Amino acid sequence: MTTPADRALEGPRIPEAVHRRRWAILGVLMLSLLIVVLDNSILNVAIKTISTPAPTGLGATQSELEWAINAYTLVFAGLLFSAGLLGDRLGRKRVLLGGLAVFGIGSALAAFSGSPGELIAFRAVMGLGAAFVMPATLAVLMNVFEREEQPKAIGIWAGGVGLAIAIGPITGGVLLDHFWWGSVFLINVPIVLLALALMLWLVPDSRDPNPGRIDPIGVVLSVVGLILLVYGIIRGGELADFTDPTVLGTIAAGLVVLVAFVVFEKRSTHPSIDVTYFKNKVFSAAIAAIALVFFALMGVTFFSVFYTQSVRGYSPLETGLLMLPLAAAQMVFAPRARLIVDRFGYKATTTAGMVVIAAMLAAFATLEADTPIWLLEVIFFLLGTGMAHIMTPVSVVIMQALPREKAGSASALSNTFRQVGGALGIAVLGSVLSTAYRGGIEDKLGPLPAGLRHTAGESIEATLGVAAKLGPEGNALVGPAHDAFLHAMHVTALWGAGVAVLGAIVVALYLPGKVATPQRAEEEEELVAAE
């Protein structure tokens, strides 16, 4: 039997040439990650502009905005695992290069969309490319760093998400102040070209010696099921009626297809998602934590932009600057979260992070039209702090739960549930927002014609757009629109807080505490022997 000391004497498994440039490789991987995350954070600032009628925007409705976001996330989530398997089979570097190229082409097409429908379609193309980028970045990371350096590298990688969140809204604000709305997508193209050049130069290729087979039936079932489910939820919010037969039928069909997907995967000899992974309660809890935190966070981010721009009157650039504390907290704390885990354990760290997120989401329910803006800054900073102390620890748990050769699969699982959680968060909380808003504004729309009344009741931007067309007579709608939105935001924030509390319960029950696991003890022995 080989002892830890023997393994230390055998030397690292990573080739020396790769080991020497591992930090430069991490930088390239973070640049690739930055492009994918940057796109969503830029879009968050631009959604109000895109909802403005032409020529300023596309005149997108709230449901079309939700689809512009979810077309990306659903394709992303539905293909992530197959993309991870293709990376394991064909080589992670090749898959990264191909994914970046597709993402760049989709970005260029989205920039020149002529209608909300075209934007939704090209966002789906971007999601296709991003699906091949995200899992490959973590898989390459796991294959260029030795195990003892992986938590630190993952922490820096997670901090890159905070950097993208910081750069995205500010970049989007600057672009929208000087150029048309499509510039927020066109900016991706030069970044993609730079990332492709650096990747060809620096990043080594790696693959799984025993890759899994592609599962086309599983991919189709998962994508169809998620689209039906999300469409039903968004449609219910649009109609403000979840008892409508088409809404209930679509949601039920989506759930049936997803159940069929799980049954098929369980029986398949080459499943997209190996359900045996979820027998490990720690692994399952970590995956659930990621899904729940993004469910709550994506939904809240969606409405916070309308609060700052539509209610408070800030410009896109000012909105981007207001989000800086959220990003700064992630950049500061994500790379250091492992130190807190070392001292207090996974359970205490992640539970505290979830409780902080729940409290800050609940704090949104206290915001009014004249609340001092520094309170929003404090909320954003603490949200970022809580998120940093969840994402880094659970990413380490997930990535180290499977062998190094299955890094693509582990990364794909993590990102699949993150994207599905985010998509459902936007759909569910967006529908809660839409339903609550319509309920609050409907009584004020009585004088309008029936068709215009339905359109004006869909969102605050729709109401303000109708008010602007009516001229001085429309001014009477502005105050009620703000009041109705604030009420809807408070209701939605409390729903998000409830989801975060559920996440806190999950990690408190199932993630390990401070007591070292046998695997962790063995790693510590190896480190001591190596030193």
Secondary structure, 3 states (H helix, E strand, C coil): CCCHHHHHHHCCCCCHHHHHCHHHHHHHHHHHHHHHHHHHHHHHHHHHHHHCCCCCCCCCCHHHHHHHHHHHHHHHHHHHHHHHHHHHHHCHHHHHHHHHHHHHHHHHHHHCCCCHHHHHHHHHHHHHHHHHHHHHHHHHHHHHCCHHHHHHHHHHHHHHHHHHHHHHHHHHHHHHHHCCCCHHHHCHHHHHHHHHHHHHHHCCCCCCCCCCCCCHHHHHHHHHHHHHHHHHHHHHHHHCCCCCHHHHHHHHHHHHHHHHHHHHHHHCCCCCCCHHHHHCHHHHHHHHHHHHHHHHHHHHHHHHHHHHHHHCCCCHHHHHHHCHHHHHHHHHHHHHHHHHHHHHHHHHHHHHHHHHHHHHHHHHHHCCCCCCHHHHHHHHHHHHHHHHHHHHHHHHHHHHHCCHHHHHHHHHHHHHHHHHHHHHHHHHHHHHHHHHHHHHHHHHHCCCCHHHHHHHCCCHHHHHHHHHHHHHHHHHHHHHHHHHHHHHHHHHHHHHHHHHHHHHHHHHHHCCCCCCCHHHHHHHHHHHHHC
